[in-house]
Amino acid sequence: LTMGGMGNSTVLEFVESSFNQDDGFEFFGGNCDTKFLFSHFIGDDSFDADEGHRGINQFLCAIQGSVAADLRSGAYGTDPVGWYGSNQFDYGIEFDGVEPAGAGALPRGDMGFYNVTLLLDGNDEGIQADDEANAQIINTVVDFITNTGEELFEQSGDGNVLDYGHVRSTSTNGTVVKGVTTANDLGENATGEGVHVRGVTRYTPAGVDPRLAAGNVARTPGTQALPGSVVPVQHAGFQVENTFTQGWTYIHRLGQIAGGDLAAPSVTLGVDAGNPTVSFTSDASVAVVTYVIEKSSDQKHWSPVGTHTTAGAAEAVTFTDASTTVTAGSPCYYRVYGL
C-alpha cells in the first residue's frame, strides 16, 4: 500500500499487505496516524516512510518470509519466484527524512512506533534511519536478526535522531545501535533474549503465532512515557492474547496463523451520574486480558479513554467515562477490544 501526502484526517486501521514484491506499507510525505497494520511476507521493507512523513503508529505486526525457503516451480537460482536476493525481505522498518540528504528541508520526518512486533528473517537490520529523520521506537519486539554484523538499529545518511525504549530483541550481533547520529537510550532495552512469540515456522499450516509467549519477559510492563493519543499499554510487542487476524486477513485464509482470536465483546452503553458507562463480559477462555476502551464522535476517529485488565475469565466489566458528559444532540460512540 503506497500513500502520498496523506492528511491528518486519514483513517488507516485494520489493513493487511501480503506477498508484495516491494514494501508492505510506504508513506511519501503527509501527516497521518495508523493503527492495526499487518505486513506479511513482503519482498522489501515491511514498513517504510519517506519525504518527511510524520505520524504515530501503534499495533503493527510484520512477519517476513525466509531466505531459506524451499524453491518452488519456476524459481531462479536460490531466489523464490519473482524476487531477487538483493531485494528479499529487507528492514522491518525503514524511515527516511528528506531528499536530497543534508539539505535541511522541512518538514523533517518524525514518526512514532509503539507496540510493534517484527518477526524478521535475519537478512538485514531490524530498523533503519536515513537522511534527517526523527523516530521514537517504544514497547517493541524484534526477533530473528541472525546474520553476523546486522544490528537492531542502523543509520544510513546524516542527521537522524532515534529514541528507543523497552525494545526487546533476539539479536546478539554487535551493539544495539550502529551509526545513528543521535541515539537516546530511554532504558528497558534488551538484546540476546529468546524468541518472544509463541511460534514462527514459516510456510507451515498454523506455523506462525505472533502472540507473546506465556510468561515471556516482553509481557512485563515498561515505564516509558507515551503520547496522549497512544493507547496506554506498556508490554513490548503487539499481540498478547489476540492475533487480530481471524476471518479477514489473507494470511489467515492461507491457514498460516495459529491460535484463535478473543471473542469480540458485546458492549452495552448506559449512563451514571451524567457520564457514559461501557459494560461488557470478557472472553471466557482467557483469565487475564487487557481491554481497551475507545471513544469516537463519528465512528471513524477513535481515541483511548481507558483500559481494564481482567482478573478472571468471563468477568463482567463496567467502565465509566468520567471525561465525557452525556449531552443531547451530541453523539458519542464506544468500541472495546482485547489485546
Order of alpha helices (4+ residues) and beta strands (2+ residues): beta-beta-beta-beta-beta-beta-beta-beta-beta-beta-beta-beta-beta-beta-beta-beta-alpha-beta-beta-beta-beta-beta-beta
